[in-house]
């Protein structure tokens, strides 16, 4: 209950600062290859969006990178192909990592895995923390009922890239050693909330 209360407080805080007039909170990934601006939807995915906003607001993504690219040429053993880049702290024991959150499927939120949509990486449902991925092209296999994951629950979407998809696509095409892991990883220099000074 304490976690839910904190997430609701963060959502309320952003609603108050944006007047809740269908202007959604945005944050910026500043990477070595450029900036990616992501808009999140707390009204559609309150748990997932609230969790990620908490990571950003409390500066819990220190040392994060984009570390994985999944594309047609590096998933030979997968019958269902996808195209994404994945990022996060890449450390199960990261000192700033929060507890896993409840799984919000796309059936519940209505945010489908379209081009530029950001979603949570996970093992089983309810294990997502701070690892995330961004879709490169539409990826219906990642939605609820999709065939990429055997449990059929899909992955938890919570926002979309609104600026910087060219950076996402550039990361997607970077060299990957030993399969899908970027070599070198692409550093995320900062993750900050977007404000008027960024316009």
FENZI-V753177 format. One record per backbone hydrogen bond with DSSP energy under -0.5 kcal/mol. CO is the residue of the C=O (numbers start at 1). NH is the residue of the N-H. Records with the same first field share a line. If there is no record, write none. Layout:
# FENZI-V753177
CO->NH, NH
This chain:
# FENZI-V753177
1->5
2->6
3->7
4->8
5->9
6->10
7->11
8->12
9->13
10->14
11->15
12->16
13->17
14->18
15->19, 20
18->21
20->22
22->24
25->40
26->194
27->38
28->30, 192
29->31, 36
30->189, 190
31->34
34->31
36->29, 38
37->162, 163
38->27
39->160
40->42
41->44, 45
45->49, 50
46->50
47->51
48->52
49->53
50->54
51->55
52->56
53->57
54->58
55->60
56->59
61->64
64->188
65->67, 88
66->186
67->182
68->86
69->71
70->84
71->74
72->75
75->78
77->79
79->81
83->136
84->70
85->134
86->67, 68
87->132
88->65
91->94
94->97
103->105
105->108, 109
106->110
110->112
112->114
113->139
114->117
116->161
117->135
118->158, 159
119->133
120->156
124->123, 127
128->101
131->121
132->87
133->119
134->85
135->116, 137
139->142
140->143
141->148
142->155
143->146
149->152
152->145
155->157
156->120
158->41
159->118
160->39
163->37
164->167, 168
165->169
166->170
167->171
168->172
169->173
170->173
171->174
175->183
176->179
177->181
178->180
180->69, 182
181->177
185->187
186->66
187->32, 189
190->30
192->28
195->198
196->199
